[in-house]
Amino acid sequence: MNIFWDTRKGKNIMNRKNKKANWAIRMTRHINHVKRALNMLLSDPQDFWYHLKPYLHRVKSGKIIINGITFRIDPKLDLAMRGMCFGTYQSGITSLCKKYLVEGDTFIDVGANIGYFSTIALGLVGKDGNVHAFEPVPRYVERLRQVHEDNPDYRLHINGVALGDYEGTARIAITNLPNIGWNTMVPDFMPKDTVEQEVEVDVTTLDRYLFSKDIQKLRLVKIDTEGYEFPVMKGFQEYLRKVKELPILIIEIHPTAYPKLQTSIIEFTRFMSDLGYVPRSLDLTRAVQLDKLDRPTDVVFIPKSIAQQGAAPDGHSAAIHSCR
């Protein structure tokens, strides 16, 4: 009997510790949001109120229209859904999609999650274009299928697999935090007390996929894999070395993940340069020193040939978001 109660007491202590750890992580996240908001308020008040707008309105679950494409909103999944509804979520990436994608183009979405950027791309490339989405987490693959079901006339190719530099399987950690995008294949990268579950998923390479589909020309590739971007790029290099015209890449860089992968950000910088790319900020106004990054950062990789000529030609103007 004493053993039973001692064991239960131990579990209760562990539960309290986990709750405190989760609370600390959530508080750190909120504090960082507040800091960024205050910096934005002081540096660009107009942009601050633009991003604050989603939080001043009540957002209901349902469907919105983005450039003629139906997308389902569920604010309970993540507060980011509010920004998606009003078009303020990661607006820098949205602007790049609008700048570079035109009707008939091909867009690759690696780490597509629930399909927000795949949806934006569908509206931009139109019925003659193609969007290839890769997402290994089963619950989010289902959300991608909803996008396809709601827009059957558009070419959304859903791939419920992870991308890397080999063929096989791997385990992906899925968070218990209210952040639907925080799922990673980088070993021991996610704090154990924030892991809801680990799922074994199939892994393939982008090289194998693109060659098997005989995809000759890509316009834009977005890679958001929570620290696993280097293996994804290694599995993409054969195609890039053979293609006549390099696509533009938008990659979220997680500098602290590289030691976990037994590599370095400097090695990644050399790798990308060898492929013919230069790193730029999301607004394309400045060069980015990858080894100086100290937090997750979205970086645009422009082919050196385009960087020397200036910006690539624009595509569409504005994406239209409409909450129903």
The 8 nearest C-alpha neighbors of each residue, nearest first, counted from 0:
[[1, 3, 2, 4, 5, 6, 7, 8],
 [0, 2, 4, 3, 5, 6, 7, 8],
 [1, 3, 5, 0, 4, 6, 7, 8],
 [4, 2, 0, 6, 1, 5, 7, 8],
 [3, 5, 7, 1, 6, 2, 8, 0],
 [6, 4, 8, 2, 7, 3, 1, 9],
 [7, 5, 9, 3, 4, 8, 2, 10],
 [6, 8, 10, 4, 9, 5, 11, 3],
 [7, 9, 11, 5, 6, 10, 4, 12],
 [10, 8, 6, 12, 7, 11, 5, 13],
 [11, 9, 13, 7, 12, 8, 14, 6],
 [10, 12, 14, 8, 13, 9, 7, 15],
 [11, 13, 9, 15, 10, 14, 8, 16],
 [14, 12, 10, 16, 11, 15, 17, 9],
 [15, 13, 11, 17, 16, 12, 10, 18],
 [14, 16, 18, 12, 13, 17, 19, 11],
 [15, 17, 13, 19, 14, 18, 20, 12],
 [18, 16, 20, 14, 19, 15, 192, 21],
 [17, 19, 15, 21, 20, 16, 22, 14],
 [18, 20, 22, 16, 17, 21, 23, 15],
 [21, 19, 17, 23, 22, 18, 16, 24],
 [20, 22, 24, 18, 23, 19, 17, 25],
 [21, 23, 19, 25, 20, 24, 18, 26],
 [24, 22, 20, 26, 21, 25, 19, 27],
 [25, 23, 21, 27, 26, 22, 28, 20],
 [26, 24, 28, 22, 27, 23, 21, 29],
 [25, 27, 29, 23, 28, 24, 30, 22],
 [28, 26, 30, 24, 25, 29, 23, 31],
 [27, 29, 25, 31, 26, 30, 24, 32],
 [30, 28, 32, 26, 31, 27, 33, 25],
 [29, 31, 33, 27, 32, 28, 26, 34],
 [30, 32, 34, 28, 33, 29, 27, 35],
 [33, 31, 29, 35, 30, 34, 36, 28],
 [32, 34, 36, 30, 31, 35, 37, 29],
 [35, 33, 31, 37, 36, 32, 30, 38],
 [34, 36, 38, 32, 33, 37, 39, 31],
 [37, 35, 33, 39, 34, 38, 32, 40],
 [36, 38, 40, 34, 39, 35, 33, 41],
 [37, 39, 35, 41, 36, 40, 42, 34],
 [38, 40, 36, 42, 43, 37, 41, 47],
 [41, 39, 44, 37, 47, 38, 43, 42],
 [40, 42, 38, 39, 43, 37, 44, 47],
 [41, 43, 39, 40, 38, 44, 37, 47],
 [42, 44, 39, 46, 45, 40, 41, 47],
 [45, 43, 40, 47, 46, 41, 48, 42],
 [44, 46, 47, 48, 43, 49, 40, 50],
 [47, 45, 49, 43, 44, 48, 50, 39],
 [46, 48, 44, 40, 50, 45, 49, 39],
 [49, 47, 51, 45, 50, 46, 52, 44],
 [50, 48, 46, 47, 51, 52, 45, 87],
 [51, 49, 47, 48, 52, 87, 46, 53],
 [50, 52, 48, 49, 54, 53, 47, 55],
 [51, 53, 55, 54, 50, 49, 48, 56],
 [54, 52, 81, 55, 56, 82, 51, 85],
 [55, 53, 52, 56, 51, 81, 57, 82],
 [56, 54, 52, 53, 51, 57, 58, 81],
 [57, 55, 54, 53, 58, 52, 81, 51],
 [56, 58, 59, 55, 54, 53, 81, 74],
 [57, 59, 56, 81, 60, 74, 84, 53],
 [60, 58, 61, 57, 74, 73, 72, 323],
 [61, 59, 73, 72, 74, 58, 62, 71],
 [60, 62, 72, 71, 59, 73, 63, 323],
 [61, 63, 71, 70, 72, 323, 69, 64],
 [62, 64, 322, 321, 70, 323, 69, 71],
 [63, 65, 69, 321, 68, 67, 320, 70],
 [66, 64, 320, 68, 319, 67, 119, 69],
 [67, 65, 122, 319, 68, 318, 64, 320],
 [66, 68, 65, 64, 122, 69, 319, 320],
 [69, 67, 65, 64, 66, 122, 70, 118],
 [68, 70, 64, 63, 149, 62, 65, 150],
 [69, 71, 63, 62, 146, 64, 68, 72],
 [72, 70, 62, 61, 63, 73, 69, 60],
 [71, 73, 60, 61, 62, 80, 74, 70],
 [72, 74, 60, 75, 76, 80, 61, 71],
 [75, 73, 80, 76, 77, 78, 60, 81],
 [76, 74, 73, 77, 78, 60, 80, 177],
 [77, 75, 74, 73, 179, 177, 78, 80],
 [76, 78, 79, 75, 74, 177, 80, 178],
 [77, 79, 80, 81, 74, 76, 75, 82],
 [78, 80, 77, 82, 81, 83, 88, 74],
 [79, 81, 83, 74, 78, 82, 77, 84],
 [82, 80, 84, 79, 53, 83, 78, 74],
 [81, 83, 88, 87, 79, 85, 84, 80],
 [84, 82, 80, 86, 88, 81, 85, 87],
 [83, 85, 81, 82, 86, 322, 80, 320],
 [86, 84, 82, 83, 87, 320, 53, 81],
 [85, 87, 83, 84, 88, 82, 320, 90],
 [86, 88, 82, 90, 85, 50, 89, 83],
 [87, 89, 82, 83, 90, 86, 79, 85],
 [90, 88, 91, 92, 87, 93, 82, 86],
 [89, 91, 93, 87, 88, 92, 94, 86],
 [92, 90, 94, 93, 89, 281, 95, 282],
 [93, 91, 95, 94, 90, 89, 96, 281],
 [92, 94, 90, 96, 91, 95, 97, 89],
 [95, 93, 97, 91, 92, 96, 98, 90],
 [94, 96, 98, 92, 97, 93, 99, 91],
 [97, 95, 93, 98, 94, 99, 100, 92],
 [96, 98, 315, 94, 95, 99, 314, 100],
 [99, 97, 313, 314, 95, 96, 315, 94],
 [98, 100, 314, 313, 96, 97, 95, 101],
 [101, 99, 314, 96, 97, 123, 98, 124],
 [102, 100, 314, 124, 123, 104, 103, 315],
 [103, 101, 124, 125, 104, 128, 123, 127],
 [128, 102, 104, 127, 124, 101, 125, 105],
 [105, 103, 128, 124, 102, 101, 218, 100],
 [106, 104, 129, 217, 218, 128, 130, 107],
 [105, 107, 130, 219, 220, 218, 131, 129],
 [106, 108, 220, 131, 130, 132, 221, 109],
 [109, 107, 132, 221, 111, 220, 131, 133],
 [110, 108, 222, 133, 111, 221, 223, 132],
 [109, 111, 223, 134, 224, 112, 133, 222],
 [110, 112, 114, 108, 134, 109, 133, 132],
 [111, 113, 139, 114, 110, 134, 180, 140],
 [114, 112, 139, 142, 143, 115, 111, 140],
 [113, 115, 117, 111, 143, 112, 116, 118],
 [114, 116, 118, 117, 113, 119, 83, 111],
 [117, 115, 119, 118, 114, 120, 111, 93],
 [116, 118, 114, 120, 115, 119, 121, 108],
 [119, 117, 121, 115, 116, 120, 114, 68],
 [118, 120, 116, 122, 117, 121, 65, 115],
 [119, 121, 123, 117, 118, 122, 116, 124],
 [122, 120, 118, 123, 124, 119, 125, 117],
 [121, 123, 66, 120, 125, 119, 68, 124],
 [122, 124, 120, 121, 125, 101, 102, 100],
 [125, 123, 102, 128, 103, 101, 104, 121],
 [126, 124, 102, 122, 128, 127, 123, 121],
 [125, 127, 153, 128, 152, 154, 124, 103],
 [126, 128, 103, 125, 102, 124, 129, 154],
 [103, 127, 129, 124, 104, 125, 126, 105],
 [130, 128, 105, 154, 155, 106, 104, 131],
 [129, 131, 106, 155, 105, 107, 156, 154],
 [132, 130, 156, 107, 155, 108, 157, 106],
 [131, 133, 108, 157, 111, 158, 156, 107],
 [134, 132, 158, 109, 110, 111, 159, 160],
 [133, 135, 110, 159, 111, 160, 112, 136],
 [134, 136, 160, 159, 161, 137, 200, 133],
 [137, 135, 139, 138, 134, 140, 159, 112],
 [138, 136, 140, 139, 135, 141, 159, 134],
 [139, 137, 141, 140, 136, 142, 113, 135],
 [140, 138, 142, 113, 141, 137, 112, 136],
 [139, 141, 137, 143, 142, 138, 159, 134],
 [140, 142, 144, 139, 143, 138, 145, 137],
 [141, 143, 139, 145, 113, 144, 140, 146],
 [144, 142, 140, 146, 145, 141, 114, 113],
 [143, 145, 147, 141, 146, 142, 148, 140],
 [144, 146, 148, 142, 143, 147, 149, 141],
 [147, 145, 143, 149, 144, 148, 70, 150],
 [146, 148, 144, 150, 145, 149, 151, 155],
 [149, 147, 145, 150, 146, 151, 144, 143],
 [148, 150, 146, 147, 145, 69, 151, 70],
 [151, 149, 147, 148, 152, 153, 146, 68],
 [152, 150, 153, 148, 147, 149, 154, 155],
 [153, 151, 150, 126, 154, 147, 149, 155],
 [154, 152, 126, 151, 150, 155, 121, 125],
 [155, 153, 129, 156, 130, 126, 128, 152],
 [154, 156, 130, 131, 153, 147, 157, 129],
 [155, 157, 131, 132, 130, 154, 158, 129],
 [158, 156, 132, 155, 131, 133, 159, 143],
 [159, 157, 133, 160, 132, 134, 156, 131],
 [160, 158, 135, 134, 140, 133, 157, 161],
 [159, 161, 135, 201, 158, 202, 134, 133],
 [162, 160, 202, 135, 201, 134, 203, 133],
 [161, 163, 203, 204, 202, 231, 205, 160],
 [162, 164, 231, 230, 204, 234, 165, 203],
 [163, 165, 234, 230, 233, 204, 231, 162],
 [166, 164, 163, 203, 204, 167, 234, 202],
 [167, 165, 203, 202, 204, 168, 164, 163],
 [168, 166, 202, 201, 165, 203, 169, 200],
 [167, 169, 201, 202, 200, 199, 166, 170],
 [170, 168, 199, 200, 201, 171, 202, 167],
 [171, 169, 199, 198, 200, 197, 184, 172],
 [170, 172, 184, 198, 197, 183, 199, 173],
 [171, 173, 197, 183, 182, 196, 194, 184],
 [174, 172, 182, 196, 195, 194, 197, 171],
 [173, 175, 194, 195, 176, 193, 182, 181],
 [174, 176, 195, 193, 194, 177, 173, 178],
 [175, 177, 174, 178, 193, 21, 25, 179],
 [178, 176, 77, 179, 175, 76, 174, 78],
 [179, 177, 176, 180, 181, 77, 174, 76],
 [180, 178, 181, 177, 77, 76, 182, 112],
 [179, 181, 178, 182, 112, 225, 110, 174],
 [182, 180, 179, 178, 174, 183, 225, 173],
 [183, 181, 173, 172, 180, 174, 225, 171],
 [182, 184, 172, 225, 171, 185, 181, 224],
 [183, 185, 171, 186, 170, 172, 227, 182],
 [184, 186, 183, 188, 227, 226, 187, 259],
 [187, 185, 188, 184, 259, 260, 189, 183],
 [188, 186, 189, 185, 190, 259, 191, 184],
 [189, 187, 186, 185, 190, 256, 259, 183],
 [188, 190, 187, 191, 194, 193, 172, 183],
 [191, 189, 193, 192, 188, 194, 187, 174],
 [190, 192, 194, 193, 189, 187, 188, 195],
 [191, 193, 190, 194, 17, 20, 21, 195],
 [192, 194, 191, 175, 190, 174, 195, 176],
 [195, 193, 174, 191, 196, 175, 192, 173],
 [196, 194, 175, 174, 173, 193, 197, 172],
 [197, 195, 173, 194, 172, 198, 174, 175],
 [196, 198, 172, 171, 173, 170, 199, 195],
 [199, 197, 170, 171, 200, 196, 172, 173],
 [198, 200, 170, 169, 171, 168, 197, 201],
 [201, 199, 168, 169, 170, 198, 135, 202],
 [200, 202, 168, 160, 167, 161, 169, 203],
 [203, 201, 161, 168, 167, 162, 166, 160],
 [204, 202, 166, 162, 165, 163, 161, 167],
 [205, 203, 234, 162, 206, 207, 163, 164],
 [204, 206, 208, 235, 207, 234, 209, 162],
 [207, 205, 235, 204, 209, 238, 208, 234],
 [206, 208, 204, 210, 205, 209, 211, 203],
 [207, 209, 205, 211, 206, 210, 212, 204],
 [210, 208, 212, 206, 214, 211, 207, 213],
 [209, 211, 213, 207, 212, 208, 206, 214],
 [212, 210, 208, 213, 209, 207, 214, 206],
 [211, 213, 209, 210, 214, 208, 207, 215],
 [214, 212, 210, 211, 209, 215, 208, 216],
 [215, 213, 209, 212, 216, 210, 217, 211],
 [216, 214, 213, 217, 242, 209, 210, 212],
 [215, 217, 214, 218, 105, 244, 242, 246],
 [218, 216, 105, 246, 219, 106, 215, 104],
 [217, 219, 246, 105, 104, 106, 247, 216],
 [218, 220, 247, 106, 246, 248, 217, 107],
 [221, 219, 107, 248, 106, 108, 249, 247],
 [220, 222, 249, 108, 248, 109, 250, 107],
 [223, 221, 109, 250, 249, 224, 110, 251],
 [224, 222, 110, 251, 225, 250, 109, 221],
 [223, 225, 227, 110, 226, 228, 222, 183],
 [226, 224, 183, 227, 223, 253, 182, 181],
 [225, 227, 253, 256, 228, 224, 185, 252],
 [228, 226, 224, 229, 225, 230, 185, 184],
 [229, 227, 231, 226, 230, 224, 232, 222],
 [228, 230, 232, 231, 227, 233, 267, 226],
 [231, 229, 163, 233, 164, 232, 228, 227],
 [232, 230, 163, 228, 234, 229, 233, 162],
 [231, 233, 235, 229, 234, 230, 236, 228],
 [234, 232, 230, 235, 164, 236, 231, 229],
 [233, 235, 164, 204, 231, 232, 163, 205],
 [236, 234, 232, 206, 205, 233, 237, 238],
 [237, 235, 239, 233, 238, 234, 240, 232],
 [238, 236, 240, 239, 235, 206, 241, 234],
 [237, 239, 241, 236, 240, 206, 235, 242],
 [240, 238, 236, 242, 241, 237, 245, 235],
 [239, 241, 237, 238, 242, 236, 274, 243],
 [242, 240, 238, 239, 237, 243, 236, 244],
 [241, 243, 239, 244, 240, 238, 245, 215],
 [244, 242, 241, 245, 240, 239, 216, 215],
 [243, 245, 242, 246, 216, 217, 239, 302],
 [244, 246, 302, 239, 242, 243, 247, 217],
 [247, 245, 218, 219, 217, 248, 244, 220],
 [246, 248, 219, 301, 300, 220, 218, 245],
 [249, 247, 220, 300, 299, 221, 219, 250],
 [248, 250, 299, 221, 298, 222, 220, 300],
 [251, 249, 222, 298, 297, 221, 252, 223],
 [250, 252, 297, 223, 296, 298, 222, 295],
 [251, 253, 296, 295, 250, 254, 297, 226],
 [252, 254, 295, 226, 256, 255, 294, 251],
 [253, 255, 256, 257, 252, 264, 293, 294],
 [256, 254, 257, 253, 258, 294, 293, 259],
 [257, 255, 226, 259, 254, 253, 258, 188],
 [256, 258, 260, 263, 259, 262, 255, 254],
 [259, 257, 261, 260, 262, 256, 263, 255],
 [260, 258, 257, 256, 261, 186, 185, 188],
 [259, 261, 257, 258, 262, 256, 185, 186],
 [262, 260, 258, 259, 257, 263, 256, 186],
 [261, 263, 257, 260, 258, 266, 264, 259],
 [264, 262, 257, 266, 265, 258, 267, 261],
 [263, 265, 267, 266, 290, 268, 257, 254],
 [266, 264, 268, 263, 267, 290, 269, 289],
 [265, 267, 269, 263, 264, 268, 270, 262],
 [266, 268, 270, 264, 265, 269, 271, 263],
 [269, 267, 265, 271, 266, 270, 264, 272],
 [270, 268, 272, 266, 267, 271, 273, 265],
 [269, 271, 267, 273, 268, 272, 266, 274],
 [272, 270, 274, 268, 273, 269, 276, 267],
 [273, 271, 276, 275, 269, 274, 270, 268],
 [272, 274, 270, 275, 271, 269, 276, 268],
 [275, 273, 271, 272, 276, 270, 240, 239],
 [274, 276, 272, 273, 303, 302, 271, 277],
 [277, 275, 302, 272, 303, 301, 271, 300],
 [276, 278, 300, 301, 303, 272, 302, 279],
 [279, 277, 300, 287, 299, 286, 298, 301],
 [280, 278, 286, 299, 287, 283, 285, 298],
 [279, 281, 283, 282, 298, 285, 299, 287],
 [282, 280, 283, 299, 298, 91, 279, 297],
 [281, 283, 280, 284, 91, 285, 279, 95],
 [284, 282, 280, 281, 279, 285, 299, 286],
 [285, 283, 282, 280, 286, 279, 281, 287],
 [286, 284, 280, 279, 283, 287, 282, 278],
 [285, 287, 279, 278, 280, 288, 284, 283],
 [288, 286, 279, 278, 289, 280, 285, 298],
 [289, 287, 291, 290, 286, 292, 278, 268],
 [288, 290, 291, 292, 287, 264, 268, 265],
 [289, 291, 288, 292, 264, 265, 254, 268],
 [292, 290, 289, 288, 293, 287, 254, 264],
 [293, 291, 289, 290, 294, 254, 288, 296],
 [292, 294, 291, 254, 295, 255, 290, 253],
 [293, 295, 292, 296, 253, 254, 255, 252],
 [296, 294, 253, 252, 251, 254, 297, 293],
 [295, 297, 252, 251, 294, 298, 253, 292],
 [298, 296, 251, 250, 252, 249, 281, 299],
 [297, 299, 250, 280, 249, 279, 281, 251],
 [300, 298, 249, 279, 278, 248, 281, 280],
 [301, 299, 278, 248, 277, 276, 247, 279],
 [300, 302, 276, 247, 277, 306, 303, 299],
 [303, 301, 276, 305, 304, 275, 306, 245],
 [302, 304, 306, 276, 305, 275, 277, 307],
 [303, 305, 302, 307, 306, 308, 275, 301],
 [306, 304, 308, 307, 302, 303, 309, 311],
 [307, 305, 303, 309, 308, 304, 301, 302],
 [306, 308, 305, 304, 309, 303, 310, 302],
 [309, 307, 305, 306, 304, 310, 311, 303],
 [308, 310, 306, 307, 305, 311, 304, 312],
 [311, 309, 312, 306, 305, 308, 283, 313],
 [310, 312, 305, 313, 309, 99, 308, 306],
 [313, 311, 310, 314, 99, 98, 309, 100],
 [314, 312, 98, 99, 311, 315, 97, 100],
 [313, 315, 98, 99, 101, 100, 97, 312],
 [316, 314, 97, 98, 101, 317, 313, 100],
 [315, 317, 97, 314, 318, 98, 313, 94],
 [318, 316, 319, 315, 97, 94, 66, 98],
 [317, 319, 66, 65, 320, 316, 97, 119],
 [318, 320, 66, 65, 317, 321, 64, 86],
 [321, 319, 65, 64, 86, 85, 318, 84],
 [320, 322, 64, 63, 323, 319, 65, 84],
 [323, 321, 63, 84, 320, 62, 64, 85],
 [322, 63, 62, 321, 61, 64, 59, 60]]
